[in-house]
């Protein structure tokens, strides 16, 4: 049996099946959510975006298996260069007159903030694992806290300046999980938590209004709705009112795939923000059409995905592997919580894609690449070179 074939057989196939289950689920969800959008040459928008999602899935499949079968200790050396490139591209996006701050290179359009966070996870894993080998000072908890704070703080500020507060907030759970996995003592974490709590009013009243007026407005509307217990049907509250109504009225079975106006579908009436229903608000469409059972199935699949990742983290052979897996868990959880939470009024409207399910172009490939690294941590928990050498 060749080492490559042994690696393929030794993959965590529960993780693989769960990932592709979510991707296939996303194809049908996107087809229904994007039906109001125009497609090229008269093609229905749902069919067009679903086919594009399949193309990104195919590309992501190649990336996934390459990342899974190559030892992550080689891939992680790309972390620091990728991180610096991601910061440079994010800074370049600051000067663009684009609502979502995308960069375009030929036929590919992407948000550099997505590359930066993936590279940041790998860079933190590389530096946290290798710097202590140079000098024991670099292994001290205080230094690791500063290192993680700097590596996450710089892109956080850049993304906030882009006006994408939702994507910036993803860095917070990634940083917290990385500190936990890195073995930072609880006294440090409690102190940092208390300090962060004290800085929230300063950040909200002084920092956020200067960089994102829309973010402040959305938080104020959310706090007002929470305080009164009612979401007013106004122009400002259009999105939170209709997406929460769509999810809330669906019942156990929902209205069915591609529900029409005759079945009182709010999405069919374009009451759910239809221009972004296939990415930011896709859970509202899923909730309305598939009901509580479909939503429960989706959340259960995501929970299984994260549980498998945590299981893999316990078997990692080194700190770098644990940080990579922990960072991926933090990234996916943040996206899930924000994307689903804003549709059920747990969080303010942030406008962030649901991993693997929303139509998000290059972000699908990035998610599959990160899950490929998680798979690599599992596959290479045993050194295959040593195993091969020990065979008769």
N, C-alpha and C positions, 0 to 999 in steps of 0.2 A: 504494500500500500504506500503510495507516494505521500510526501508531507502535505502537498496541496490538497489531495483528496481527503487526507485525515483532517485537515483544517475545515473543509466543507462539511464533512460529517459531524465535526465537533462544534459547529455553530449552534447558537441558541435559537432553535427554530420556532419557539414560542414568540420570541421577539420579532422574527422575520414575518411570521404569519400575521401577527397583530398589526405590524406596520403596514403590510400590504392590504390588510382588511380595511384599515382606515383610509388608505389611498383609494381603494375601489369605492368605498362608501362616499368619498369626496367626489368622484366622477359623477355619480348620480345626483348628489346634492348640488354641485356646480351647474349641471345641465338644467336643473329646475330653477335655481336661483338667478341664473344669467339669461333667462328666456326673454326678458324685456330689452336686452341690449342688442344693438345691431351687429351683425356679422358681415364679413366680406362677401361680395358677390351674391348678396341675397341669402346667405346661409343664416339660419337662426342663431342668435347669440348663444343660447344654451349649448347647442351642438358644437359651435366654434370653440368656446372656452373649455368645454369638456374634452375636446380633441387636443387642445393645447396642453391641458393638464396631463393627458396621456403621454404627450411628447416629453414633458418635464419629468414624468415618472420614469420613462425609458432611459433618459439621460441620468437621472438620479440612481437608477438601478446599477448602471455601470460604475458610478461613483461609489455607491454603497458597497458593492462587493469588492472593489479595489481597496477601499479603506478597511474593510473587514478582514481581508486576507493578507494585507501587508501589516507587519508588526508596527503597532502604534508608536514604538520608541523611535522609529525612523520618521514617521509622519509628524511627530510633535516638534521636530527641529524646524519645521516650517512656521511654527506658532508665532515667534517674535517677528520675522519678516512679514507674515500675513497681517499681524496686528498693526505694524507701522504703516503698511499699505492701506489697511482699512481706515486708520485715522486720517491719512492723507486724502483718501477719497471722500471721507465724511466731511473734512474741512473744505474740500473742493465743492461739495454739494451745497455749502452755505451760500455760495454766490450765485446759485442757479435760480431762475424764475420758474420754479416748478412746485406745484402745490404739495406733492409727496416727495420732493427732493430726490428724484431718480437721476442716475447717470446712464448715459446711452453710449455703448460701443458697438457700432455696426447694428446687427439685428437684436442684440441683447440689451435689455433695459433692466436696471436693478437699483435697489436702495443700498448704498454702501454701509449703512448702519447694521444691516443683517450680516455682512461679511465681517465687520468689526467685532461683533459679539461672538461669532464662531471662533475667530482668530484669538480673541481675548481669552476664551476658555482654554485653548491649547497653549497660549503663551503663559498663563498662570500655572498650568500644570508643569510646563517645562522648567520655568524659573524656580518654582517652589521645590521641585524635586532635585534640581541640579546645583543650585547655588550653595546649599549647605555642604556639598562635597568640596567646595572651594575653601570655605571657612565656616566654622561652627556658628559664628555670629549670625550668618544668614539663615540659620535654622531656628533662631530665637522667635518666640511668638510675636513680640513687638515688631520685629522686622517683617514677618509674614503679614501682619495686619497692615502695615504701611504699604508693602508691595501690592497686596490685593486691593487696598484702597486707591492707590495711584492708577493701577491698571484698569480698574472699573470706573474711577472717578472722572478721568479725562474724557473717555467716550461718552459717559453719562452727560457731562456738561455740553459737549458738542451736539449730541442728539437733542437735548432740550432746546438748544439754540436753533436747531432746525425746526422747532415747533412740534416735534413728534414726542410728546410727553409719554404716550403709551409705550413706545419702544424704549424710551430712556428708563422707564420704571422696571423693565425686565432685568436691567443690570443689578438691581437691589437684591432680589432673591438669588441670582447667580453668585453675587459676592458673599451673601450670608451662607449659602450652602458650601461654597469653596472654603470659607473659614472653618465651618464645622468639620468638613472632611480633612482639612489640613491639621487638625488637632489643636486649634486655638483653645486655650483654657476658658472655662465658662465665666470666670471673673472678668476676662477681657470682653467677652461677648455681651455680658450684662452691662458693663460700663459703656460699650459702644451703643447698645440699645437705648440706654438712658440718655446718652448724649444726642442720639439721632431724634429721639422723642422731643427733646428740648429745642432742637433746631427746626422742627416741622413748622411752627408758627412763623419763624423768620423766613424760611424758604417759601412759605405760602404767601405771605403778605409783602415781601420785599423782592425775592428773587423771581418767582414764577410770573407775576404780572409783567415784568420787564422783558421776558423772553417768550411768553405764550399767553396772549390775552384769551384765546379760545379755551386753553386749558383751565384758566381761572374761572371762566364763565361756566364751563361744564361742571366743575366741582361745586360751584355755588348753586347751580340748578339741582344737582344731585342732593346736596345737603338740605336744600329747601324741600325737596320731595320727601326725603327721609324724615324731616322734622314735622311735616304736615301729614305724612302718610298717604298723600295723594299726588299723582303725577298729572299736573294740569295739561289740558289739551291746547297748547299754544304753539306758535311757530317755533320758539326756541326749544320747546320740549317735544318737537315732532318725533324725532328718532326714538328717544326713550319711551314715549307713550305708546307708539304703534308696535315697536318690537316686543315690548313686555306684554302688550295685549295679544299679539299673535301667539306668543308662547303660552300665555295664561289661559287662552280660550280653546286650546287644541284638544284637551282631554287626553284619554288614555291612548286612543288609536290615531288621533290626528285627522287631517282632512284628506290624506292620501297624496302620493307623488304627483306633482304638476297640477295641484288643485286649481280649479277655475273660479271665476267670480260667482257662478251659480252655486258653488259650495261655500260661498262667503269667505273666500281666501283673501286675506289682507295683502298678501304678496301679489296675487293676481290683479288686485286693484291698485297696485303700485304705492301702497301706503307704507310698506317697509321700504327704506331708502334703496330704490331699485338699481341705482348706478353702482353701488358698492355691496349689494346683497350677496354677490358670489365670493366676496372675500371678508370684509369686516363684519357683516351681519348674517353670515351663513347659518349660524346657530339658530337665529330667529326663523329662518325658512325651514330648517330641519325640525325645529320644535313644532311649528305650525302643521307641517305636512306629515311628520312621523309620530307626533304626539309624545306623551310621556314615555312610552315604551321605546321609541326610537332614540329619544334623548338619553334615556337610561342606558341603552345599549352603547351609545357613543361614549358616554362618560365612563362606563365600565371598561371599554376597550382602552381608553386613555389611562385609566387606573392600572390595568394589567400591564400596559407598556412601561409605566413608571416603576411598578413593582419589579418587573423583570430587570430594569436598569439598576435599581437598588440592590437586587440580588447579585447582579454582576459586579457591582462595586465592592461587595464584601469579598469577592474572590480575586480582586485585582492583585497583581504581584508587586506593585509599587505605588508610591504616593501619586505619581503622575497619572496613572490609570484611574485612581479613585477620584482625583480632581476632575478629570475629563468627564467621567460618568456623572459625578455630582453636579458639574456645571450644566450638562445636558438636561438633567432632571430639573434643575432650577429654571432653565430656559423654557422647557416645555410646560412646566407647571405655571409659570408666569403668563405665558401666552394663553393657555387653557383658561386660567382663572379670569384674566381680563376679558378675553373674547366671549366666554360663556357668561361671566358675571355681569357684563354690561347689558346683556339681553334679558336678564332676569332681575335687574336693578340691584345687584350686589355691589356694583362699582359704577363710577361715572362712565359715560361714553368715552372710549379711548381710540377706537378704530385700529384694531390690531388683528392680524389673521389667525385663524385656528390651524395649528400645525397639521400638515398632511391632508387636511380636509378642504380648507379654503383654497381658492385659486390665488396663488401668490407667486407664480413663476419661479424665479431663481431661489426663493426661500424654500420651496419644496426640495430642491437639490441640496441646499445647505442643511436642511433637517435630516435628509437621508445620509448625507456625508457624516454628520455628527453621530447619528445612530450606527453608521458603519464603524466609527471609531469605538463606540461602546461595544459593538460586536467584536472588534479586534481585541479589546481588553479581555473579553471572555475567551476568545479563541487562543490568545497567547498568555493565558494565566499559567500555562505550563510551557517551558522553553522547548519548542519543538526540535531545535538543533540538538539539545542534550538528549531528548528522548530518542531521536533518530540514531544518535551515536551509541546509545546503550543497547539498541536492538542487535541481535545476532546476525 
